[in-house]
Amino acid sequence: ALTGPAVALDRSLTEEEQQLIREIGEYNSQIRTMAGRFLQIDGAGNRIEGTFFLERPNKVNFRYGPPSREEIVSQGAGFYVLNREEKTKYAYPQETVPLRQFLGDQINLLEANLSDVVTTDTFIAISLVDESPMGSVEVTLIFEKETKDLWQWTLTEPSGQELTFSIYDTVTDVEIPRAFFSIPADYTAATSQ
């Protein structure tokens, strides 16, 4: 459960913004499963692609393509960074991962810690701030205004480093094998990430 109202935004949302954010939450809450491809770009311009699988509530799998051997899995109780080559795992508590607001059973971004809302003719960017073990982290979710689909998000770490994910070739209401959200029993805990 999210706690507290939106307190970081330095202005009041317009009625149109509030309505659009409510509609985005309602529309995306109805999507129970989703799969597709993603492109991740870091602050240095390095690019890596992969596939993702989402099942509400709180399950997600990001499988990075070669040469990476990493995979990020959430089972609803935490996020795990898996290294398929070394057979290791590193855990993050679910409540410390900013994207969790989009993974819940019911999405209500108006109750998240909003820091900014920007609209254009075709997109709305909704920025949320969260405290993590590393400090304040901001995630900016970008939705298409007409379809209400999530198009991209950017994570900004306390250091200012940015990581941008764009999703494409998405399909919804698909059957996703349970194994996609499991952590192999023979993986050992990594000491740092």
N, C-alpha and C positions, 0 to 999 in steps of 0.2 A: 504494500500500500504506500502511496505517495503521501508525504506529510507536508502540511502547510500550503498556503496559497502562493501565487506568483508574487515574489517580493523584490526581485532584482531588477525588474524592468523600471526604467526611470520615467515612464509616462503611462497614461491609461490607454488601454487598447480601444480602438474604435469599435462600434457595434458590428461593423462589417468584418473586421479582423476576428472578433470573438466568434461570430457566426461561422466564418470560414474555418477557424481552428476547431470548433465543435464538430462541424461536418467532416473534417479530416479525421478526427478521432472516431466518430461513428462509422464512417466508411471503412477505415483500416481495421477497426475492431471486428468487423464482420468477416474479414479475411482470416480464416483459421489456419490455412497453410499457404506457403508461397515458396517457389524455387526459382532460381535464375543464375545469372552470371554477374560478376562484379569486377570492377577495375579499381585498384587502390593506387593512389599517387601520394608519395611522401613529400616533405618540404624540399627535398633536393631534386624532385622531379622523377625519382625512381618509380617505375610502374610494375605492377604485378597483377595478374588476373587470376580468377578462380571461380568456383561455384558456391552458391549458398542455398541453404534450406532453412525455412522458418516454420515453426508450429507453435501456435498460441495455446496456452500461455508460456512464455519465457524459455522456449527452446529454439536454439539457432545453431547452425553449423556453417562456418566459413572454411572451405577447403581451398587452400592456395595451390595454384598450378606450379609445375616445375619451373625453375630449379628449387623453389621453396619446398620444404618438407613439413611446413607448419599447417596446423588446423586449429581453429577456435571453435569450441563446443560449449554450449550452455544447456544444462539439463533442467534448469529452473532453480537450482540451489547455488549455482556459482558458474563462473566462466573459467574454462580451462584452455590454456595454450598447449597444444600437443605437438611434439616433434616426432613425426612418423619414422624418421631415420634412427634417432637416438632412443626412441621409445620412452620419452619422458613427458611429464605433465607439470604445468605450473598453474596454480589456482588463484582466482580473484573472487572475492565475495560478490554475489549478485548485486547487492545494494551499492557497490562502488563503481559500477559500470554505467556510464551515462546513457547508453543506448537502451537501457532497460525500460525506459518510459514508453518506447515504441513496441516492446515485446510483450507487454502485459496483456491480460485477458480483455480488459477494457482500457482503451487509450483516452486519457483526459489530459491533454497538454496544457490546458488552462490552469490545472492544479500543480504543474511542474514549476520549477524555479526559473521562470522566463527571464532572459536577459536582453533579448532583442527580437523584434518582429519586423521584417521588411517585405513589402509586396511589390511586385512588378505586374505588368499586364498578364504574364503567363505563370509566374511562380510566387510562392510565399516561402520565406526562409524564417524558421522558428528556432531561436537559439535558447538553449537551456544550460544552466550552470549547476554543477554538482561538486561536492567535496569527495575526493578520493584519497587513498593513502599517500598519493604523491602531491596533493594540493588541489586547488580548484581546476576542474576540467570543464570545458565548454563543448557541447555538441550542437551543431547547426544542422537541422533537418530541412531539406528543401523538397517541397511538394509541388506538383503541377496543380494549379488552381482549378482547372476545368475537371480533370479526372480524379483529383484528390490523391493520386498515386505518389508514393515516396520515390524520388528521383535520385537523390544524392544526400550524403551527410559528410560533415567535416568535424573531426575531433581536434580540439586545440588543447594541448597539454599545458601544465603549469609553466613549462620552459618556453612556451610560445610555438613549439613545434606543431605542425599541422599534418594531419593524415586525412585524405579525402577518399571517400568511397562512392562510386557511381554504380547503380545497378541497372541491368538491361536484360532483355530476353526473359522477362519474368512470366511465370504462370502461377495461377492461384488455384486453391481447392484441389490440390494434388495429393496423392498418397505418398507419404514419406516413410521409408523403413525406420523402425525404432532404433536400429543399430546406428543410424546417422547421428544420434544424440547420446551415444554411449561412450564411456571412457574405458579403453581396454584395461583389463585387470592386470596385465603384465607391465604396464607403464609405471615407471618410478617417478617420484617427486623430484622436480628440478629445484635447485637451491635459490636461483634468482633469475629474473627475466629482464 
